Amino acid sequence: MSLVKITGTRQVSYYVGTLGTHTEIKKVAEEKVTLPCHHQLGLPEKDTLDIEWLLTDREGNQKVVITYSSHHVYNNLTEEQRGRVAFASNFLAGDASLQIEPLKPSDEGRYTCKVKNSGRYVWSYVILKVLVRPSKPKCELEGELTEGSDLTLQCESSSGTEPIVYSWQRVQEKAGEDERLPPKSKIDYNRPGRVLLQNLTMSSSGLYQCTAGNEAGKESCVVRVTVQYVQSVGMIAGAVTGMVAGALLIFLLVWLLIRRKDKKRYEEEERPNEIREDAEAPKARLVKPSSSSSGSRSSRSGSSSTRSTANSGSRSQRTPCTEAARRPGLGAHAYGPVGPEARGSEPKKASHATLTKAENTPSTIPSQSRAFQTV
């Protein structure tokens, strides 16, 4: 014989047989649960009554939860259930039900109640399933929020007893708004928490809510969708680009002005130190040494003049050999005739051919001509 009783979120099934009672209970975590166990063995002889509750978890491990023996109750036998288990009623009068509060997911498993008195035994079995509410889901958007594009709404709970059912709807912010999803919306049945909104329009904007639920309860989250015109997006992008370009242009102008100012200052500092290449070289004079003292003075004067002339540039560096070569008649003889003959005679004019030959032929200046220095 079997009997099924449903009360609220708890579904209890009783199976009565030769081995005792079998019960299945579903309860939400963090609540209180009572596992039934009834007997009639304690009334005749209470002194020999023994009660024991055992738990077989999902891995098959068995442990003692609570016992009564020799007029003592032992209820702190496991670390996981310490301080959370107790007898629910007068176990000596026949009600040895077990109470657990608050309930945790680790309490799930198969419970066995054994009552023994004077050689008689009674067994009761309870299968406890602990339900965990879905954690608060996280709502996210995937796609572009522009008119004409597609957008995916997705939400997911990180914990909770399976199966978890997800549903999406629009939140009514104003009177008369439709709570249904926009047309051409598609649900991803492989991932129930995902909904695809196709071909967005301005009317698709609004607040959307995702609800995750199971046997234990429900949790929800919301996300706002704001669809933008494509033109407005282009205007914003153009404005940002223009601002960046303007900033770069201002930076470039400032940099050019600084460079120009530094260059101008550098030119002003270097101008007094410049040597003009087109400056006219000082004219050379030929000095005829009259004595050794005058020769030494001319030599010192010539060496000083030569040093000053060398600093004036490549165009002004002319050697005495070159000057002598360009003046025919001076390089051939260091001394001319002295006396009436020299004063009375006129110099002969050199022909054009002779001058040309003198210019093209490198001349060697005798050691006596070195007395003539450029000053």
C-alpha positions, 0 to 999 in steps of 0.5 A: 500500500502506498500513500502520497501527500503534497504540502507546499514545496514538500512532497512526501511519499509513504511506502508501508511494508515489512521493513518499515516506512520509506519517505522522500522529502524535498526541502529548500536549503537554509530552512528547517526539516523534520524526518519522521520516525514513529514506534511503539516500543518504548511504552512497556520497557523504557529502560532498554530503549535504543534509538539511532539515526544513520546517514548514507551520503551521495558517495555511499559513506555512512555515519551516525547522526544522533542516538539515544542509549542508556538514558542519554542523548548523543547529538554531536557525533559529526562535525558537519551537523554539530548543533543542528540536529535534535529529536523533534518530539517525545521520543520515549512516547513513540515519536523519534522524528529527527529535526535539522535546522538550518538545512545545508546541501551536505545534509542530502542523502538517505536517512535510516531510523532504527528503534530497538527495545526488548529484541524488537526492531523498527526501521524507517527510511527517509530520502532527503533532497536539499534544493538550492535556490538559483544564485542571482543571475548576471545580465549581459549584452552582446552586439551593437546597439545601433539601429538595424543590427542584432543584439543578444541578451544573455543571463546565467546563474552560477549556482542552483539545483538543476534544472534552472529555467530562464525567461526574458521579458520587458519591464513596463516602465510606462503605462501601456507598454508591452511586456513581450519581447520585440518581434523577430526575437529568437530563443537559443534552446541550446542555451536557454538564457540567451535571446537574440533580438534581430533588426533593432529599431528605436522601439526596441529600447527599454528595460529587460528582465531575466528570471532564473527559477527552479523548484527552490525559488527564483532570482532575476536581473535587469539590463537596459537597451538603448538603440542609437541612430546610425547617423548620430553615431557617425556624428559623434565619431566625426566630432571625436576625430575632428577634436583629435586632428585639431589638437595635433595641428595646434601641437604642430604649430607650437612646435614649428614656432619653437623651432623657428625661434631657436633657429633665429637665435642660433643665427644671431649668435653665430653671425659675429663669428662668420668669415666672409669668403668674398672679402677682398684680400689685402694687397701685397707690397714688394720690399727690397731689403737694403741691409740685413736688419731691414731683411730681418724686419721684412721677414718678420713683417712678412711672416706676420702678414702671411699668417693674417692672410691665411686666415682670410680664406682660400681666395686670399691665400696667394703665395709669393711665387704666384705674385711673382709669376704674374709680374714678369721681370720681377722673378727673374732678377732679384736686383736691377742695374744701378747707376746712370745706365739704369736710369737712362735706359728704358725697359723693353716691352715684352711681347704677348707671346712672352707673357703667355709663356711666362704665365703657363710655365711654372717659375722657380724663384731663386733663393735671393728672391725670397727677400721680397715678402708680402706685407 
